Amino acid sequence: MSYPTHVQHVRAGLEQRKRELTERRRHAEEDLTRAIASIPPTFADAALRLQNDDALHAIDHAAEAEILEINEALHRLDEGTYGLCKHCGKPITPMRLAALPQAVTCARCPTN
């Protein structure tokens, strides 16, 4: 399929961000796996480990959610509906798409 240059640029940016997030998730999973392998010797160390694990889980979940949004944006690019608000069907402003390429709504419509 032949895409206009702008669409190729958007696609490349989304795919690059997806690779970065996938790598972030991989690192978080490695750190969590390493954390499980050893038991902290003291209560304070264990508490710190739990706090760090919570942060790693939050990072992983945020990355996973953004990857899903990116996959949806890539699908919309394939369908030809990228850049159109899912609620009202009007174009999403270029400024909004530049800030959040996976945006699915215009600034006037609700995000959910």
C-alpha positions as CSV (number, residue, x, y, z in Angstrom):
1,M,0.0,0.0,0.0
2,S,1.3,3.4,-0.9
3,Y,1.0,6.1,1.8
4,P,1.5,9.9,1.5
5,T,4.7,11.1,3.1
6,H,2.9,12.7,6.0
7,V,1.2,9.4,6.8
8,Q,4.5,7.6,6.5
9,H,6.0,10.1,9.0
10,V,3.2,9.6,11.5
11,R,3.5,5.8,11.1
12,A,7.2,5.9,11.6
13,G,6.8,8.0,14.8
14,L,4.2,5.7,16.2
15,E,6.2,2.6,15.5
16,Q,9.3,4.2,17.0
17,R,7.4,5.1,20.2
18,K,6.0,1.5,20.3
19,R,9.6,0.1,20.2
20,E,10.7,2.4,23.0
21,L,7.7,1.4,25.2
22,T,8.3,-2.3,24.4
23,E,11.9,-1.9,25.5
24,R,10.8,-0.1,28.7
25,R,8.4,-2.9,29.5
26,R,11.2,-5.5,28.9
27,H,13.4,-3.6,31.3
28,A,10.7,-3.4,34.0
29,E,9.9,-7.1,33.6
30,E,13.7,-7.9,34.0
31,D,13.9,-5.8,37.1
32,L,10.8,-7.4,38.6
33,T,12.2,-10.9,37.8
34,R,15.5,-10.0,39.4
35,A,13.7,-8.6,42.5
36,I,11.8,-11.9,43.0
37,A,15.0,-13.9,42.8
38,S,16.5,-12.5,46.0
39,I,14.9,-11.9,49.3
40,P,15.8,-8.6,51.1
41,P,17.6,-9.3,54.5
42,T,15.8,-6.6,56.5
43,F,12.3,-5.2,56.9
44,A,13.4,-1.8,55.6
45,D,15.0,-3.4,52.5
46,A,11.8,-5.4,51.9
47,A,9.6,-2.3,52.2
48,L,11.9,-0.5,49.7
49,R,11.7,-3.4,47.3
50,L,7.9,-3.4,47.5
51,Q,7.8,0.3,46.8
52,N,10.2,-0.1,43.8
53,D,8.1,-3.0,42.6
54,D,5.0,-0.9,42.7
55,A,6.7,1.8,40.6
56,L,7.9,-0.8,38.1
57,H,4.4,-2.3,37.8
58,A,3.0,1.2,37.2
59,I,5.6,1.9,34.5
60,D,4.8,-1.4,32.9
61,H,1.0,-0.8,33.0
62,A,1.3,2.7,31.6
63,A,3.6,1.5,28.8
64,E,1.1,-1.3,28.0
65,A,-1.8,1.1,27.8
66,E,0.1,3.4,25.5
67,I,1.1,0.5,23.2
68,L,-2.6,-0.4,22.9
69,E,-3.4,3.2,22.0
70,I,-0.6,3.2,19.4
71,N,-1.8,-0.1,17.9
72,E,-5.3,1.5,17.5
73,A,-3.7,4.6,15.9
74,L,-1.8,2.3,13.4
75,H,-5.1,0.5,12.6
76,R,-6.8,3.8,12.0
77,L,-4.0,4.8,9.6
78,D,-4.6,1.6,7.7
79,E,-8.3,2.2,7.6
80,G,-7.9,5.9,6.5
81,T,-9.7,7.2,9.6
82,Y,-6.6,8.5,11.4
83,G,-7.0,12.1,12.6
84,L,-10.8,12.0,12.7
85,C,-12.6,12.3,16.0
86,K,-14.3,9.0,17.0
87,H,-17.3,10.9,18.4
88,C,-18.1,13.7,16.0
89,G,-16.1,12.6,12.9
90,K,-14.5,16.0,12.5
91,P,-10.7,16.3,12.0
92,I,-8.5,16.4,15.1
93,T,-6.3,19.5,15.0
94,P,-2.7,19.0,13.8
95,M,-1.4,20.6,17.0
96,R,-3.3,18.0,19.1
97,L,-2.0,15.1,16.9
98,A,1.5,16.5,17.1
99,A,1.3,16.4,20.9
100,L,-0.5,13.1,21.1
101,P,-0.3,11.2,17.8
102,Q,-2.6,8.4,19.1
103,A,-5.4,10.9,20.0
104,V,-8.9,9.6,19.0
105,T,-11.0,12.6,19.9
106,C,-11.0,16.3,19.1
107,A,-10.5,18.8,21.8
108,R,-14.3,19.5,22.0
109,C,-15.4,15.9,22.5
110,P,-15.0,13.8,25.6
111,T,-12.0,11.5,25.7
112,N,-13.9,8.3,26.7
